[in-house]
């Protein structure tokens, strides 16, 4: 990482452009790679056409220092079975090197009745999770098992599993209750059981997200998911009501809570975990694509830390009322537009 300074303007700008860590103090001889395998709730999403959907794995890189590279291989619609059968797991395990991590989260699609996806908890689902872990260990890597994040299911939806990846413009009107109703069943226990059997870390992502969604309640928790009003996004012009997939802020919130639990369970990885108020990234992994947009969103007088990830950006204009600290990755460049 390297230090940048803002140009002085006609006013004193209360901004410090710095990096909180220097590579020599915190970077090991090689960068650690965190590989991610899982389904759509973890996966990278296209962000063209105003798409607001994000998997929590897509934004995870914004919670690490440069010591850690996140390589997200999670894919929409995949179960532990189809991920193996289609050759995706082989692509990942071929890349794993000693000291790397593999984050494993399946379940949403293993529950589906389709033969090309379905597995059973206690037998075939466990066997696939066991394979991921054992082959990772054999390569000198560190597997980490996660169970599925919670579905926002505040009513007794009989079709919660089969409707999981159907993006309806509008769900039928339902009466939601005060308490979440589980839709994953025994699929939540397999990752825990296999982790205990093999002595690998287990992250209860379902409990983390269940507690978050339950705390927010039926109405406020919509702000985490792809509940989009008509006309807001050209990616879904008629709007969308989706209780499974996260939006930008939801993915950032969920990733932050999950990575804190990872840091507790795996201190050797946790030492590279960082929290920033806002993240700017051209690859869609942050809150904003542009530094100036992030600056404009900050309220006057509120101390805010903005992480700026790889790329070249116009140098932002920051008023004297903004109290902003910028953390810039080493390959970030500012373009001075003042003379153009």
Buried (B, 14 or more C-beta within 10 A) or exposed (E): BEEBEBEEEEEEBBBEBBBEBEBEEBBEEEEBBBBBBBBBBBBBBEBEEEBBBBBBBBBBBBBBBBBBEBBBBBBBBBBBBBBBEEEBBEEBBEBBEEBBBBBBBBBBBBBBEEEEBBBBBEEBBBBBBBBBBEBBBEBEBBBBBBBBBBBBBBBEBEEBBEBBBEEEEEBEEEEBEEEBEEBBEEBBBBBBBBBEEBEBBBBBBBEBBBBBBBEBBBEEBBEBBBBBEEEEBEBBBEBBBBBBBBBBBBBBBBBBBBBBBBBEEBEEBBEBBBEBBBBBBBEBBBBBBBBBEBBBEBEEEEEBBBBBBBBEBBBBBBBEEBBBBBBBBEEBEBEEEEEE
